Amino acid sequence: TVRQSGEFSSTHNHMSKRGSPYLRHAIFLAATTCSFHNSPLNAYYKKKSDQGKHHLTATGAVARKLTSVIYAVLRDSKPYEPKSFC
């Protein structure tokens, strides 16, 4: 969640702790693997790192994108095709 009031914008936002901690941990581990291996999400991780993001912040961004991919695969009942998602 972004905390904003008027022109103030928080820069030190943290990951939400709502939801299953086990699922959050599993998705974060999967995002870590995707970040360092040859996958379409690796390029996204490198993009975030090049923007000056911390390693864990960039991995959290990959986890968020991975969550969107997982949701789309389950919603559409279609197999994962990297070209269509990234």
VEXGUDO-276368 format. One record per residue: x, y, z of N, C-alpha, C, O in turn; residue number from 0. Coordinates in Angstrom, 2 decimals. Atoms other than C-alpha are relative to their C-alpha. Example, Ala and Ser with C-alpha at 12.3 -4.5 7.8 and 13.67 -1.06 7.14 Angstrom:
VEXGUDO-276368
<atom n_u="0.89" n_v="-1.19" n_w="0.00" ca_u="12.30" ca_v="-4.50" ca_w="7.80" c_u="0.90" c_v="1.20" c_w="0.00" o_u="1.94" o_v="1.18" o_w="0.66" num="0"/>
<atom n_u="-0.82" n_v="-1.19" n_w="-0.06" ca_u="13.67" ca_v="-1.06" ca_w="7.14" c_u="-0.77" c_v="1.09" c_w="0.73" o_u="-0.26" o_v="2.20" o_w="0.90" num="1"/>
//
This chain:
VEXGUDO-276368
<atom n_u="0.83" n_v="-1.18" n_w="0.00" ca_u="0.00" ca_v="0.00" ca_w="0.00" c_u="0.88" c_v="1.24" c_w="0.00" o_u="1.88" o_v="1.30" o_w="0.71" num="0"/>
<atom n_u="-0.73" n_v="-1.26" n_w="0.06" ca_u="1.22" ca_v="3.46" ca_w="-0.85" c_u="-0.64" c_v="0.97" c_w="0.96" o_u="-1.86" o_v="1.16" o_w="0.95" num="1"/>
<atom n_u="0.51" n_v="-0.97" n_w="-0.97" ca_u="0.88" ca_v="6.01" ca_w="1.90" c_u="0.28" c_v="1.40" c_w="-0.53" o_u="1.42" o_v="1.83" o_w="-0.62" num="2"/>
<atom n_u="-0.14" n_v="-1.33" n_w="0.56" ca_u="0.22" ca_v="9.44" ca_w="0.45" c_u="-0.96" c_v="0.95" c_w="0.70" o_u="-2.05" o_v="0.56" o_w="1.12" num="3"/>
<atom n_u="0.84" n_v="-1.04" n_w="-0.54" ca_u="-1.16" ca_v="12.66" ca_w="1.80" c_u="0.40" c_v="1.30" c_w="-0.67" o_u="1.47" o_v="1.84" o_w="-0.41" num="4"/>
<atom n_u="-0.33" n_v="-1.21" n_w="0.72" ca_u="-1.28" ca_v="15.67" ca_w="-0.47" c_u="1.19" c_v="-0.22" c_w="-0.91" o_u="1.15" o_v="-1.08" o_w="-1.80" num="5"/>
<atom n_u="-1.19" n_v="0.13" n_w="0.83" ca_u="2.15" ca_v="16.09" ca_w="-2.00" c_u="1.03" c_v="-0.96" c_w="0.58" o_u="2.01" o_v="-1.28" o_w="-0.08" num="6"/>
<atom n_u="-0.93" n_v="0.93" n_w="-0.64" ca_u="3.89" ca_v="13.74" ca_w="0.46" c_u="-0.17" c_v="-1.39" c_w="-0.59" o_u="-1.29" o_v="-1.87" o_w="-0.75" num="7"/>
<atom n_u="0.02" n_v="1.36" n_w="0.51" ca_u="4.80" ca_v="10.35" ca_w="-0.96" c_u="1.06" c_v="-0.80" c_w="0.73" o_u="2.24" o_v="-0.45" o_w="0.69" num="8"/>
<atom n_u="-0.93" n_v="0.83" n_w="-0.77" ca_u="6.38" ca_v="7.66" ca_w="1.21" c_u="0.94" c_v="-0.76" c_w="-0.92" o_u="0.53" o_v="-1.24" o_w="-1.98" num="9"/>
<atom n_u="-0.98" n_v="0.71" n_w="0.82" ca_u="9.55" ca_v="6.10" ca_w="-0.14" c_u="0.38" c_v="-1.35" c_w="0.58" o_u="0.96" o_v="-2.18" o_w="-0.12" num="10"/>
<atom n_u="-0.38" n_v="1.26" n_w="-0.64" ca_u="10.00" ca_v="3.25" ca_w="2.34" c_u="-1.24" c_v="-0.84" c_w="0.27" o_u="-1.64" o_v="-1.04" o_w="1.42" num="11"/>
<atom n_u="1.18" n_v="0.84" n_w="-0.14" ca_u="6.97" ca_v="1.09" ca_w="1.68" c_u="0.45" c_v="-1.43" c_w="0.22" o_u="1.50" o_v="-1.84" o_w="-0.28" num="12"/>
<atom n_u="-0.34" n_v="1.39" n_w="-0.25" ca_u="6.98" ca_v="-2.50" ca_w="2.90" c_u="-1.06" c_v="-0.91" c_w="-0.59" o_u="-2.17" o_v="-0.49" o_w="-0.87" num="13"/>
<atom n_u="0.92" n_v="0.98" n_w="0.56" ca_u="5.37" ca_v="-5.64" ca_w="1.58" c_u="-1.14" c_v="-0.26" c_w="0.98" o_u="-0.93" o_v="-0.34" o_w="2.19" num="14"/>
<atom n_u="1.16" n_v="0.26" n_w="-0.84" ca_u="1.88" ca_v="-6.27" ca_w="2.88" c_u="0.12" c_v="-1.38" c_w="0.62" o_u="0.53" o_v="-2.33" o_w="-0.04" num="15"/>
<atom n_u="-0.07" n_v="1.28" n_w="-0.70" ca_u="1.70" ca_v="-9.06" ca_w="5.46" c_u="-1.36" c_v="-0.68" c_w="0.08" o_u="-1.54" o_v="-1.62" o_w="0.85" num="16"/>
<atom n_u="1.32" n_v="0.62" n_w="0.02" ca_u="-1.92" ca_v="-9.89" ca_w="4.73" c_u="0.05" c_v="-1.26" c_w="-0.84" o_u="0.87" o_v="-1.37" o_w="-1.75" num="17"/>
<atom n_u="0.03" n_v="1.24" n_w="0.77" ca_u="-2.75" ca_v="-13.34" ca_w="3.43" c_u="0.87" c_v="-1.07" c_w="0.63" o_u="1.42" o_v="-0.90" o_w="1.71" num="18"/>
<atom n_u="-0.72" n_v="1.17" n_w="-0.49" ca_u="-1.06" ca_v="-16.68" ca_w="3.85" c_u="1.51" c_v="0.24" c_w="-0.02" o_u="2.08" o_v="0.55" o_w="-1.06" num="19"/>
<atom n_u="-1.46" n_v="-0.16" n_w="0.00" ca_u="2.56" ca_v="-16.42" ca_w="4.98" c_u="0.70" c_v="-1.12" c_w="-0.76" o_u="1.78" o_v="-0.91" o_w="-1.32" num="20"/>
<atom n_u="-0.59" n_v="1.13" n_w="0.72" ca_u="3.25" ca_v="-19.85" ca_w="3.46" c_u="-0.04" c_v="0.25" c_w="-1.51" o_u="0.93" o_v="-0.03" o_w="-2.21" num="21"/>
<atom n_u="0.12" n_v="-0.30" n_w="1.42" ca_u="1.97" ca_v="-18.79" ca_w="0.04" c_u="0.93" c_v="1.15" c_w="-0.39" o_u="1.57" o_v="1.11" o_w="-1.43" num="22"/>
<atom n_u="-0.89" n_v="-1.13" n_w="0.26" ca_u="3.86" ca_v="-15.48" ca_w="0.24" c_u="1.45" c_v="-0.48" c_w="-0.08" o_u="2.20" o_v="-0.05" o_w="-0.95" num="23"/>
<atom n_u="-1.37" n_v="0.54" n_w="-0.01" ca_u="7.06" ca_v="-17.38" ca_w="1.08" c_u="0.27" c_v="-0.81" c_w="-1.26" o_u="1.34" o_v="-0.68" o_w="-1.86" num="24"/>
<atom n_u="-0.18" n_v="0.84" n_w="1.20" ca_u="6.55" ca_v="-19.86" ca_w="-1.78" c_u="0.13" c_v="0.86" c_w="-1.26" o_u="0.97" o_v="0.59" o_w="-2.11" num="25"/>
<atom n_u="-0.07" n_v="-0.88" n_w="1.18" ca_u="5.92" ca_v="-17.09" ca_w="-4.33" c_u="1.30" c_v="0.79" c_w="0.00" o_u="1.89" o_v="1.00" o_w="-1.06" num="26"/>
<atom n_u="-1.26" n_v="-0.74" n_w="-0.07" ca_u="8.93" ca_v="-15.13" ca_w="-3.09" c_u="1.18" c_v="-0.89" c_w="-0.39" o_u="2.10" o_v="-0.44" o_w="-1.07" num="27"/>
<atom n_u="-1.05" n_v="0.93" n_w="0.40" ca_u="11.14" ca_v="-18.23" ca_w="-3.46" c_u="-0.02" c_v="-0.24" c_w="-1.50" o_u="1.03" o_v="-0.28" o_w="-2.14" num="28"/>
<atom n_u="0.12" n_v="0.18" n_w="1.44" ca_u="9.80" ca_v="-18.80" ca_w="-6.97" c_u="0.50" c_v="1.24" c_w="-0.74" o_u="1.16" o_v="1.13" o_w="-1.78" num="29"/>
<atom n_u="-0.46" n_v="-1.25" n_w="0.62" ca_u="10.46" ca_v="-15.14" ca_w="-7.80" c_u="1.52" c_v="0.11" c_w="0.07" o_u="2.15" o_v="0.60" o_w="-0.87" num="30"/>
<atom n_u="-1.45" n_v="-0.01" n_w="-0.12" ca_u="14.02" ca_v="-15.48" ca_w="-6.51" c_u="0.63" c_v="-0.89" c_w="-1.06" o_u="1.63" o_v="-0.52" o_w="-1.68" num="31"/>
<atom n_u="-0.51" n_v="0.91" n_w="1.02" ca_u="14.57" ca_v="-18.45" ca_w="-8.81" c_u="-0.14" c_v="0.61" c_w="-1.38" o_u="0.79" o_v="0.54" o_w="-2.19" num="32"/>
<atom n_u="0.22" n_v="-0.64" n_w="1.31" ca_u="13.06" ca_v="-16.60" ca_w="-11.78" c_u="0.95" c_v="1.17" c_w="-0.23" o_u="1.34" o_v="1.45" o_w="-1.36" num="33"/>
<atom n_u="-0.86" n_v="-1.17" n_w="0.13" ca_u="15.25" ca_v="-13.59" ca_w="-11.06" c_u="1.41" c_v="-0.34" c_w="-0.45" o_u="2.05" o_v="0.47" o_w="-1.12" num="34"/>
<atom n_u="-1.40" n_v="0.33" n_w="0.26" ca_u="18.54" ca_v="-15.44" ca_w="-11.42" c_u="0.20" c_v="-1.06" c_w="-1.06" o_u="1.34" o_v="-1.40" o_w="-1.38" num="35"/>
<atom n_u="-0.13" n_v="0.99" n_w="1.06" ca_u="17.81" ca_v="-18.02" ca_w="-14.09" c_u="-0.55" c_v="0.58" c_w="-1.29" o_u="-1.19" o_v="1.63" o_w="-1.30" num="36"/>
<atom n_u="0.41" n_v="-0.49" n_w="1.31" ca_u="17.10" ca_v="-17.63" ca_w="-17.77" c_u="-1.51" c_v="-0.14" c_w="-0.15" o_u="-2.01" o_v="-1.18" o_w="-0.57" num="37"/>
<atom n_u="1.45" n_v="-0.02" n_w="0.13" ca_u="13.43" ca_v="-16.71" ca_w="-17.71" c_u="-0.41" c_v="1.41" c_w="-0.44" o_u="0.38" o_v="2.35" o_w="-0.31" num="38"/>
<atom n_u="0.44" n_v="-1.35" n_w="0.40" ca_u="11.37" ca_v="-13.79" ca_w="-19.05" c_u="-0.01" c_v="0.98" c_w="1.18" o_u="0.15" o_v="2.19" o_w="0.98" num="39"/>
<atom n_u="0.03" n_v="-0.88" n_w="-1.16" ca_u="11.15" ca_v="-12.44" ca_w="-15.50" c_u="1.40" c_v="0.46" c_w="0.41" o_u="1.54" o_v="1.41" o_w="1.17" num="40"/>
<atom n_u="-1.37" n_v="-0.41" n_w="-0.27" ca_u="14.95" ca_v="-12.24" ca_w="-15.33" c_u="0.25" c_v="1.39" c_w="-0.57" o_u="0.91" o_v="2.22" o_w="0.07" num="41"/>
<atom n_u="-0.16" n_v="-1.32" n_w="0.62" ca_u="14.85" ca_v="-9.26" ca_w="-17.70" c_u="-0.70" c_v="1.07" c_w="0.84" o_u="-0.19" o_v="2.19" o_w="0.96" num="42"/>
<atom n_u="0.72" n_v="-0.95" n_w="-0.84" ca_u="12.28" ca_v="-7.57" ca_w="-15.45" c_u="0.80" c_v="0.29" c_w="1.27" o_u="0.86" o_v="1.43" o_w="1.72" num="43"/>
<atom n_u="-0.85" n_v="-0.18" n_w="-1.18" ca_u="14.53" ca_v="-8.14" ca_w="-12.43" c_u="1.18" c_v="0.92" c_w="-0.32" o_u="1.50" o_v="1.83" o_w="0.45" num="44"/>
<atom n_u="-1.15" n_v="-0.83" n_w="0.39" ca_u="17.50" ca_v="-6.64" ca_w="-14.28" c_u="-0.42" c_v="1.45" c_w="-0.23" o_u="0.32" o_v="2.37" o_w="0.10" num="45"/>
<atom n_u="0.51" n_v="-1.35" n_w="0.22" ca_u="15.37" ca_v="-3.64" ca_w="-15.29" c_u="-0.17" c_v="0.73" c_w="1.33" o_u="0.21" o_v="1.90" o_w="1.46" num="46"/>
<atom n_u="0.19" n_v="-0.62" n_w="-1.32" ca_u="14.44" ca_v="-2.98" ca_w="-11.66" c_u="1.34" c_v="0.26" c_w="0.69" o_u="1.51" o_v="1.29" o_w="1.34" num="47"/>
<atom n_u="-1.33" n_v="-0.20" n_w="-0.58" ca_u="18.06" ca_v="-3.44" ca_w="-10.54" c_u="0.70" c_v="1.19" c_w="-0.64" o_u="1.37" o_v="1.96" o_w="0.04" num="48"/>
<atom n_u="-0.61" n_v="-1.13" n_w="0.70" ca_u="19.22" ca_v="-0.98" ca_w="-13.19" c_u="-0.62" c_v="1.34" c_w="0.40" o_u="0.01" o_v="2.38" o_w="0.26" num="49"/>
<atom n_u="0.66" n_v="-1.22" n_w="-0.49" ca_u="16.71" ca_v="1.53" ca_w="-11.81" c_u="0.50" c_v="0.38" c_w="1.40" o_u="0.09" o_v="1.39" o_w="1.96" num="50"/>
<atom n_u="-0.56" n_v="-0.29" n_w="-1.31" ca_u="18.65" ca_v="1.36" ca_w="-8.54" c_u="-0.76" c_v="-0.64" c_w="1.15" o_u="-0.54" o_v="-0.29" o_w="2.31" num="51"/>
<atom n_u="0.77" n_v="0.66" n_w="-1.05" ca_u="16.22" ca_v="-0.85" ca_w="-6.65" c_u="0.87" c_v="-1.01" c_w="0.74" o_u="1.75" o_v="-1.62" o_w="0.15" num="52"/>
<atom n_u="-0.69" n_v="0.99" n_w="-0.81" ca_u="17.54" ca_v="-3.01" ca_w="-3.81" c_u="-0.38" c_v="-1.40" c_w="-0.48" o_u="-1.44" o_v="-1.59" o_w="-1.08" num="53"/>
<atom n_u="0.25" n_v="1.38" n_w="0.44" ca_u="17.79" ca_v="-6.75" ca_w="-4.47" c_u="-1.36" c_v="-0.52" c_w="0.45" o_u="-2.10" o_v="-1.09" o_w="-0.35" num="54"/>
<atom n_u="1.27" n_v="0.51" n_w="-0.51" ca_u="14.81" ca_v="-7.57" ca_w="-2.24" c_u="-1.19" c_v="0.76" c_w="-0.59" o_u="-2.26" o_v="0.17" o_w="-0.79" num="55"/>
<atom n_u="1.06" n_v="-0.78" n_w="0.62" ca_u="12.72" ca_v="-4.76" ca_w="-3.72" c_u="-0.25" c_v="-0.48" c_w="-1.42" o_u="-1.40" o_v="-0.62" o_w="-1.84" num="56"/>
<atom n_u="0.13" n_v="0.49" n_w="1.37" ca_u="13.42" ca_v="-5.98" ca_w="-7.25" c_u="-0.62" c_v="-1.40" c_w="-0.01" o_u="-1.44" o_v="-1.71" o_w="-0.87" num="57"/>
<atom n_u="0.58" n_v="1.35" n_w="-0.10" ca_u="12.62" ca_v="-9.57" ca_w="-6.21" c_u="-1.47" c_v="0.08" c_w="0.37" o_u="-2.27" o_v="-0.71" o_w="-0.13" num="58"/>
<atom n_u="1.41" n_v="-0.20" n_w="-0.34" ca_u="9.36" ca_v="-8.35" ca_w="-4.65" c_u="-0.81" c_v="0.43" c_w="-1.21" o_u="-1.96" o_v="0.03" o_w="-1.36" num="59"/>
<atom n_u="0.68" n_v="-0.40" n_w="1.23" ca_u="8.46" ca_v="-6.70" ca_w="-7.96" c_u="-0.19" c_v="-1.19" c_w="-0.93" o_u="-1.23" o_v="-1.32" o_w="-1.58" num="60"/>
<atom n_u="0.12" n_v="1.22" n_w="0.80" ca_u="9.16" ca_v="-9.98" ca_w="-9.76" c_u="-1.09" c_v="-0.90" c_w="0.59" o_u="-1.85" o_v="-1.52" o_w="-0.15" num="61"/>
<atom n_u="1.03" n_v="0.82" n_w="-0.65" ca_u="6.97" ca_v="-11.77" ca_w="-7.19" c_u="-1.39" c_v="0.53" c_w="-0.35" o_u="-2.31" o_v="-0.26" o_w="-0.58" num="62"/>
<atom n_u="1.30" n_v="-0.60" n_w="0.35" ca_u="4.13" ca_v="-9.34" ca_w="-7.92" c_u="-0.38" c_v="-0.34" c_w="-1.44" o_u="-1.53" o_v="-0.69" o_w="-1.71" num="63"/>
<atom n_u="0.27" n_v="0.34" n_w="1.40" ca_u="4.44" ca_v="-9.93" ca_w="-11.68" c_u="-0.28" c_v="-1.49" c_w="-0.14" o_u="-1.14" o_v="-1.89" o_w="-0.92" num="64"/>
<atom n_u="0.22" n_v="1.44" n_w="0.04" ca_u="4.66" ca_v="-13.69" ca_w="-11.10" c_u="-1.40" c_v="-0.34" c_w="0.51" o_u="-2.05" o_v="-1.25" o_w="-0.01" num="65"/>
<atom n_u="1.36" n_v="0.21" n_w="-0.51" ca_u="1.44" ca_v="-13.52" ca_w="-9.07" c_u="-1.03" c_v="0.30" c_w="-1.08" o_u="-2.02" o_v="-0.41" o_w="-1.20" num="66"/>
<atom n_u="0.91" n_v="-0.33" n_w="1.10" ca_u="-0.28" ca_v="-11.84" ca_w="-12.03" c_u="0.00" c_v="-1.09" c_w="-1.06" o_u="-1.05" o_v="-1.42" o_w="-1.62" num="67"/>
<atom n_u="-0.10" n_v="1.08" n_w="0.99" ca_u="0.99" ca_v="-14.57" ca_w="-14.36" c_u="-0.74" c_v="-1.24" c_w="0.50" o_u="-1.47" o_v="-1.87" o_w="-0.26" num="68"/>
<atom n_u="0.67" n_v="1.17" n_w="-0.58" ca_u="-0.22" ca_v="-17.33" ca_w="-12.01" c_u="-1.51" c_v="0.19" c_w="-0.06" o_u="-2.24" o_v="-0.74" o_w="-0.41" num="69"/>
<atom n_u="1.44" n_v="-0.26" n_w="0.03" ca_u="-3.64" ca_v="-15.69" ca_w="-11.75" c_u="-0.56" c_v="-0.13" c_w="-1.41" o_u="-1.62" o_v="-0.72" o_w="-1.60" num="70"/>
<atom n_u="0.47" n_v="0.08" n_w="1.39" ca_u="-3.96" ca_v="-15.37" ca_w="-15.54" c_u="-0.05" c_v="-1.44" c_w="-0.50" o_u="-0.98" o_v="-1.81" o_w="-1.21" num="71"/>
<atom n_u="-0.01" n_v="1.41" n_w="0.40" ca_u="-3.01" ca_v="-19.02" ca_w="-16.07" c_u="-1.18" c_v="-0.74" c_w="0.61" o_u="-1.85" o_v="-1.52" o_w="-0.07" num="72"/>
<atom n_u="1.13" n_v="0.67" n_w="-0.67" ca_u="-5.59" ca_v="-20.18" ca_w="-13.52" c_u="-1.34" c_v="0.51" c_w="-0.53" o_u="-2.27" o_v="-0.28" o_w="-0.71" num="73"/>
<atom n_u="1.25" n_v="-0.59" n_w="0.48" ca_u="-8.29" ca_v="-17.78" ca_w="-14.77" c_u="-0.37" c_v="-0.51" c_w="-1.38" o_u="-1.53" o_v="-0.84" o_w="-1.64" num="74"/>
<atom n_u="0.27" n_v="0.38" n_w="1.39" ca_u="-7.94" ca_v="-18.74" ca_w="-18.44" c_u="0.09" c_v="-1.49" c_w="-0.25" o_u="-0.29" o_v="-1.96" o_w="-1.33" num="75"/>
<atom n_u="-0.17" n_v="1.46" n_w="0.15" ca_u="-7.19" ca_v="-22.45" ca_w="-17.87" c_u="0.83" c_v="-0.34" c_w="-1.23" o_u="0.51" o_v="-1.28" o_w="-1.96" num="76"/>
<atom n_u="-0.90" n_v="0.23" n_w="1.13" ca_u="-4.40" ca_v="-22.26" ca_w="-20.44" c_u="1.41" c_v="-0.21" c_w="0.54" o_u="1.74" o_v="0.30" o_w="1.61" num="77"/>
<atom n_u="-1.39" n_v="0.19" n_w="-0.47" ca_u="-0.78" ca_v="-23.40" ca_w="-20.17" c_u="0.79" c_v="1.31" c_w="-0.09" o_u="0.44" o_v="2.22" o_w="-0.84" num="78"/>
<atom n_u="-0.86" n_v="-1.19" n_w="-0.05" ca_u="1.92" ca_v="-20.84" ca_w="-19.45" c_u="0.78" c_v="0.14" c_w="-1.30" o_u="1.47" o_v="-0.80" o_w="-1.72" num="79"/>
<atom n_u="-0.77" n_v="-0.33" n_w="1.19" ca_u="3.37" ca_v="-19.21" ca_w="-22.56" c_u="0.74" c_v="1.31" c_w="0.29" o_u="0.12" o_v="2.37" o_w="0.33" num="80"/>
<atom n_u="-0.76" n_v="-1.19" n_w="-0.42" ca_u="6.18" ca_v="-16.78" ca_w="-21.66" c_u="-0.16" c_v="1.20" c_w="-0.92" o_u="-0.17" o_v="2.34" o_w="-0.44" num="81"/>
<atom n_u="0.07" n_v="-1.13" n_w="0.93" ca_u="5.84" ca_v="-14.66" ca_w="-24.80" c_u="-1.26" c_v="0.83" c_w="0.19" o_u="-1.24" o_v="2.04" o_w="-0.05" num="82"/>
<atom n_u="1.25" n_v="-0.73" n_w="-0.13" ca_u="2.24" ca_v="-13.72" ca_w="-24.04" c_u="-0.11" c_v="0.77" c_w="1.31" o_u="-0.98" o_v="1.64" o_w="1.44" num="83"/>
<atom n_u="0.12" n_v="-0.64" n_w="-1.31" ca_u="2.87" ca_v="-12.61" ca_w="-20.45" c_u="1.04" c_v="1.08" c_w="0.25" o_u="0.75" o_v="2.04" o_w="0.97" num="84"/>
<atom n_u="-1.06" n_v="-0.96" n_w="-0.34" ca_u="6.13" ca_v="-10.69" ca_w="-20.42" c_u="0.42" c_v="0.84" c_w="-1.17" o_u="1.30" o_v="1.68" o_w="-1.05" num="85"/>
//
